[in-house]
Amino acid sequence: MNKTALRGAVCALALFGALHPARALDVARYPVGSQVGDSAAAAEIFRQADARPVQPFALPTLDELPSGAAGERVRYGMALLQRSSELIGPRQPDAALRHSRNDLNCVACHQAGPSGLPGSKPFGLPLVNVRNDYPKLDPKSMKVTSIEMRIAGMLGPGATPIKADSREMQAMVAYIDWLGSKSQPGRAMAGTGLDEAIAMPARAADVARGGTLYAAKCSVCHGAQGLGLKHGGFERGMGYQFPPIAGDDAYDDGGHMYMVPLLTRFLRSNMPLGASAEQPLLSVDDAYDIAAFVNTELPRKHSTTRPALYPDPRFRAIGFAIPENFPGDDAAYRKARLGPFDAPH
């Protein structure tokens, strides 16, 4: 898999985006929802996205929020990302608003930077430039996806699926669009996604060592089994004080973070609490082994649909390793799951 295809896969982690006049994709040729079955066409889409000029990381400030109804819409969208469990989670008193399948807050993954704005931390899966990334071709499905499709996919399926024209969907779109208001159309942005400059160690990950490190550095917040620490008001929809990284409320065994290289990069730039890309608190080796332990030894929901993911294996992300793709070849499966990973990572 070439670097362009891999970046297409990694860019799928920029989970939300707003429609914008300077689109990342020619929607006249590739309408939203369409399947791109031609590998050469898909490779060109990923190449063009990768070739965009890169602009510096830039954020608006709270005092730049619009006034009136537009500002209220942005503020509500911000609240939805900060308090997702309370406002649209499965314990929301109003059943019509139970759009999310779990008790997580969006900001647990799309982390807040020094500004406090959800989705504003460099290399913490920021949402700052995704207004310029969508519509995009998602290599996990080989379909062209929009902001509404991405949000619905990440939330659901909740008890009440979120609709594109709902107040909640439009508020989240408005917030993310405002968050990218300092960006230049048609450009990529430094500091978005995960830090691809972090190279994986030239060895297989050490799961046992990762378990020891997890117990010492991670379990105090996330728990021995990775099930997180619930908020005192959990049953009232208040979610977690520290989010789970395992169990039914975390990503399943077909999710992006189930890939050891991607989880390694996230941990290196964001964990433990207080870490950043500029001031990491874990070495790459430590993050690598912890990622392997988390993804192999902690309990996790099973995805029954994962064999259908990445329908074109030429664009399958490095680290997406499931036994269904390696029938009768345990050695190849173990290497694909735990490394060593062939460059590019």
Buried (B, 14 or more C-beta within 10 A) or exposed (E): BBBBBBBBBBBBBBBBBBBBEEBBBEBEEBEBEBEBEEBEEBBEBBBEBBEBEEBEBBBBEEEEBBEEEEBBBBBBBBBBBBBBBBBBBBBBEEEEBBBBBBBBBBBBBBBBBEEEBBBBBBBBBBBBBBBBBBBBBBBBBBBBBBBBBBBBBBBBEBBBEBEEEBEBBBBBBBBBBBBBBBBBEBBBBEBBBBBBEBBBBEEBBBBEBBBEBBEEBBBEBBBEBBBBBBBEEBEEBBBBEBBBBBBEBBBBEBBBBBBBBBBBBBBBBBBEEEBBBEEBBBEBBBBBBBBBBBBBBBEBBEBEEBEEBBBBEEBBBBBBBBBEBBEEEEEEBBBBBBBEBEEBB
